[in-house]
Each structure stands twice: as C-alpha cells, then as structure tokens.
Amino acid sequence: MSEPLPDDPSIVETHSIFVRKRNALLVRADFSPLYIDYYLHLMQHGLRHEPSADTMLKEALAAVTLHLCSRPQDETCAWTLHFEELGMNLFVTGSTRPGHVTGRIFTEDVRSMGKNLLIAQITRPNQDSRQSMVDFQGFDVLSAAEQFYIQSEQRLTRFFRGEDDEMLLIAAQPDCDLAWLEGLTDEDIPLLGEQEELSPLEKRSYIFECGCAPERLYPLLQRLPADDLAYIWADGVATVKCPRCAAVFNTPQEVFEEWLGKQVVDGE
C-alpha cells in the first residue's frame, strides 16, 4: 500500500501540538475527507448502517487515527470495541506508514462477552505483537477510548468533539497538570489557542483505505473444508467479504481455482 499523496483531497492531516506549562500532548484533525471516503466505500459495496452505529464507527475511526498520530510511526494498531448490550463489535485498524485507516461493524454472530470490552492489538517491525483488553462502561466510543488509556496506557487522556468534523485528543505527559486536563470542558476547546501556549510538533497524513482485493482474501477461503467451499460456490460465484472493511467481492470459482493451482505449483 502506498503513502497518501500530498495533494490528495481525501487526506486527513493530523496536527501534534505540545501544550506548554501544562505538559500535555494535543492532537487534532478535521475528519471530513475521511468520512467522505468512508461513505463512498459504503456506496461502492452496497453497505448500510443504522445511524447510531454509523456515528459510532466514524468516531472509532477518528479516535484510532488520533491515537496513531501520538504513537511511533512504525506502529500498527487495531481496536475491537465490543458492546455487549448492543450485540455489536466495532473494528478499526490503521498505521502511519502508510497513513491508512479502515474499519467495519459486526452485528451478526457476535459472541457474548458478558461486558463491554476494548481489545487493542499493537505490532511493530522486529518486535513481538502486544495485546491488551480492558472493560468499559456505556455506549460512547470516545469515553471507551478514554477508559482504555486509563487502564492500559495508565495515563489520563481526553477526547473532544470539536466543531463540524474536528476531533481532538489531549494526553497527559510527564509532570502534566492533571487538574487542568481533568477539568477541561467542550466549551474550553475553542479557546485553547488563546488561553494556552501551544507549540506545533509535527503533521501526519491519513486516508480511509483498506487495500483489500479478492486475491488477498483467497488464503481465508483456502483454509475452509471442501464441503464449505462447495457450498460457497454452489452457483459458481462466491461472495467474499473483507474482514477489515466489509468490502464485498463476487469471485468466480474458476478464478479462485486458478489462484489455488498457482499456490500448489509455487509450493512445489
């Protein structure tokens, strides 16, 4: 997958800013371009979500993007938010190199966990992957992310909804003024530039993109039993759905079998 081009209108540009005297990291971005591409993705693949679930997924995409911007550039992360009472999972994932984020909603065959859970998986080159699991209360995605930071990252972090499609993350750094951070309200956010000393640190760029394609999903089919494969291709064309973004691909059986034959030859 390639890096976003500088003049790509679908780019979300995130800004990392140090709040001096408060010792806090502020990350903010306008997510309008990402949401537009997200909706184009839904239209392309004939996907529709309930309005409340749609809003929750958009906020999860924004939250994980802000999180990525605050992390090392070679880190890839994936969050699964399980909402027990709703019988729904939100999955979002992304990386900074390249700057891509994607996600989807699961509402079918969602296993009961007994409580709300946020499961975070982190990978970096040449390092073992890490996973953390925390429970959270309520149905608010940003509140769930804040609870994740408290329990897993062990530092106070606040998420805020700005004007229009802007979202912000403010994370405590060493010697942070925690009373100030805890006391921040939505009304304070537009005034930060006037009331606080802000020092820009860096910019990063992200787009909504999964990078999936039918051939990248074939290994999932390859592991299925022969009876399941026969059922999937009962009419000669299988409908394959990406587990990361829910993209739908209609794949003829002969195309898959041609790919499978090449795997056998390469294996020999």
C-alpha positions in Angstrom: 0.0 0.0 0.0 1.3 3.4 -1.0 1.6 6.5 1.1 -1.1 9.2 0.6 -0.1 11.8 -2.0 0.4 15.4 -0.6 -2.3 16.8 -2.9 -4.8 14.0 -2.3 -8.2 15.7 -1.4 -9.1 12.6 0.7 -6.2 13.2 3.2 -6.8 13.9 6.8 -3.9 16.0 8.2 -3.3 15.5 11.9 -1.5 18.1 13.9 0.5 17.2 17.1 0.9 20.1 19.4 2.6 20.4 22.8 0.7 22.4 25.4 3.5 24.2 27.2 3.2 24.7 31.0 0.5 22.0 31.1 2.8 19.3 29.8 0.2 17.7 27.6 0.1 16.5 24.0 -2.7 17.8 21.8 -3.6 16.0 18.6 -6.3 17.4 16.4 -7.7 16.8 12.9 -10.7 17.6 10.7 -12.1 14.2 9.6 -14.4 15.4 6.8 -12.2 14.0 4.0 -12.0 10.6 5.7 -15.8 10.5 6.3 -16.4 11.3 2.6 -14.3 8.4 1.5 -15.9 6.1 4.1 -19.3 6.9 2.7 -18.1 6.3 -0.9 -16.8 3.0 0.3 -20.3 2.1 1.7 -21.9 3.1 -1.5 -19.5 1.2 -3.7 -20.1 -2.1 -1.8 -23.8 -1.6 -1.1 -23.4 -1.3 2.7 -25.8 0.5 5.0 -25.6 1.1 8.8 -28.1 2.2 11.3 -27.4 6.0 12.0 -26.3 5.4 15.6 -23.9 2.6 14.7 -22.6 4.7 11.7 -21.7 7.5 14.1 -20.0 5.2 16.5 -17.8 3.7 13.7 -16.9 7.2 12.4 -15.9 8.2 15.9 -13.9 5.0 16.4 -12.0 5.7 13.1 -11.3 9.2 14.3 -10.1 8.0 17.7 -7.8 5.4 16.4 -6.3 7.9 13.9 -5.6 10.4 16.7 -4.1 7.6 18.7 -1.8 6.6 15.8 -0.6 10.2 15.5 0.5 10.1 19.1 2.4 6.8 18.7 5.7 5.8 16.9 5.4 6.0 13.2 6.2 2.3 12.6 3.4 1.1 14.8 0.2 -0.6 13.5 -2.7 -0.9 15.8 -6.2 -2.5 15.7 -9.1 -1.9 18.2 -12.1 -4.1 18.6 -14.9 -2.5 20.7 -17.4 -5.0 21.9 -20.8 -3.6 23.1 -22.4 -6.4 25.0 -25.9 -5.0 25.3 -26.0 -3.9 21.6 -24.7 -7.3 20.3 -22.2 -5.3 18.2 -18.5 -5.1 17.5 -16.7 -2.1 16.0 -13.3 -2.9 14.4 -10.9 -0.2 13.4 -7.3 -0.5 12.4 -4.5 1.6 10.9 -0.9 2.5 10.5 1.2 5.7 9.9 3.5 4.1 7.4 1.5 4.2 5.2 -1.1 6.5 6.7 -4.2 4.3 6.2 -7.1 3.6 8.5 -10.2 1.4 7.9 -12.9 -0.3 9.9 -16.2 -2.0 9.9 -19.2 -3.0 12.0 -20.1 -6.6 13.0 -23.7 -7.3 14.1 -24.1 -10.9 13.1 -22.8 -13.9 15.1 -21.3 -11.5 17.7 -20.2 -13.7 20.7 -21.4 -12.6 24.2 -18.5 -11.5 26.4 -20.6 -10.6 29.5 -19.4 -7.0 29.4 -18.2 -4.2 27.1 -14.6 -4.8 26.1 -11.9 -2.8 24.1 -9.3 -5.2 22.8 -6.2 -3.4 21.4 -3.5 -5.1 19.3 -0.2 -3.5 18.5 2.5 -4.6 16.2 5.9 -3.1 15.3 8.6 -4.4 13.0 11.0 -6.8 14.6 9.1 -6.9 17.9 6.5 -9.2 19.4 3.0 -8.1 19.0 1.1 -6.9 22.1 -2.5 -7.2 23.1 -4.4 -5.5 25.9 -8.0 -5.9 26.9 -10.0 -3.5 29.1 -13.6 -3.3 30.0 -15.6 -0.1 29.8 -19.0 1.3 30.6 -21.6 2.9 28.4 -22.1 3.2 24.6 -19.9 6.3 24.0 -16.9 5.4 21.8 -14.7 8.3 22.9 -15.4 7.5 26.6 -14.4 3.9 25.9 -11.1 5.2 24.4 -10.5 7.3 27.5 -11.1 4.3 29.7 -8.7 2.3 27.6 -6.0 4.9 28.1 -6.5 5.0 31.9 -6.5 1.2 32.3 -4.0 0.1 29.7 -1.8 3.1 28.9 -2.1 4.3 32.6 -2.3 7.9 31.7 -5.1 10.4 31.6 -6.2 11.1 28.1 -9.3 13.1 27.0 -11.1 13.1 23.7 -13.2 16.0 22.5 -15.6 16.7 19.6 -14.7 20.0 18.0 -16.7 22.0 15.5 -18.1 20.2 12.5 -16.0 17.0 12.0 -13.0 18.0 14.1 -11.8 15.7 16.8 -9.1 16.2 19.4 -7.1 14.1 21.8 -5.2 15.6 24.8 -2.9 13.2 26.6 -1.0 13.7 29.8 2.8 13.8 29.5 5.3 13.5 32.5 4.5 16.2 35.1 1.2 17.1 33.4 -1.2 19.5 35.1 -3.7 16.7 35.7 -6.2 19.0 37.4 -6.3 21.2 34.3 -6.7 18.2 32.0 -9.4 16.7 34.1 -11.3 20.0 34.3 -11.4 20.7 30.5 -14.8 21.0 29.0 -16.1 21.2 25.5 -16.5 25.0 25.9 -12.8 25.3 26.7 -11.6 23.6 23.5 -12.2 26.6 21.0 -10.3 28.8 23.4 -7.1 26.7 23.8 -5.2 28.8 21.3 -5.9 31.9 23.2 -5.6 30.6 26.8 -2.6 28.2 26.4 0.9 28.3 25.0 0.9 25.8 22.1 4.0 24.6 20.3 3.5 22.7 17.0 5.4 19.4 16.8 4.6 17.5 13.6 1.9 16.7 11.0 0.9 13.3 9.7 -1.4 12.3 6.9 -4.0 9.5 6.8 -6.7 8.3 4.4 -9.5 5.8 4.6 -8.2 2.8 2.8 -8.0 -0.9 3.5 -6.0 -2.1 0.5 -8.0 -5.3 0.2 -8.6 -7.2 -3.0 -10.1 -10.6 -3.9 -6.8 -12.3 -4.2 -5.8 -11.1 -0.7 -8.8 -12.8 0.7 -8.2 -16.2 -1.0 -6.0 -17.5 1.7 -9.0 -17.3 4.1 -11.0 -19.5 1.7 -8.1 -21.8 1.2 -8.4 -22.9 4.9 -12.0 -23.9 4.6 -13.1 -27.5 4.4 -14.1 -28.9 1.0 -17.8 -29.1 1.9 -17.8 -25.4 2.8 -16.1 -24.5 -0.4 -18.7 -26.5 -2.4 -21.5 -24.6 -0.6 -19.9 -21.2 -1.2 -19.6 -21.9 -4.9 -22.9 -23.6 -5.3 -23.8 -21.3 -8.2 -20.2 -20.8 -9.5 -19.7 -17.4 -7.9 -18.8 -16.8 -4.3 -19.4 -13.6 -2.3 -16.4 -12.8 -0.2 -16.4 -10.1 2.4 -13.3 -8.4 3.7 -12.9 -8.9 7.5 -11.3 -5.5 7.9 -13.6 -3.1 5.9 -16.6 -5.3 4.9 -15.9 -4.7 1.1 -17.8 -7.2 -1.0 -16.3 -9.1 -3.9 -18.0 -11.6 -6.2 -15.4 -14.1 -7.2 -15.9 -16.8 -9.9 -14.9 -20.3 -8.8 -12.5 -20.7 -11.8 -10.5 -17.6 -10.8 -10.0 -19.0 -7.3 -9.1 -22.4 -8.6 -6.6 -20.8 -10.9 -5.0 -19.0 -8.0 -5.1 -22.2 -5.9 -3.3 -24.0 -8.6 -0.5 -21.4 -8.7 -0.1 -21.8 -4.9 0.4 -25.6 -5.4 3.0 -25.0 -8.1 4.9 -22.4 -6.1 4.8 -24.7 -3.1 6.5 -27.5 -5.1 
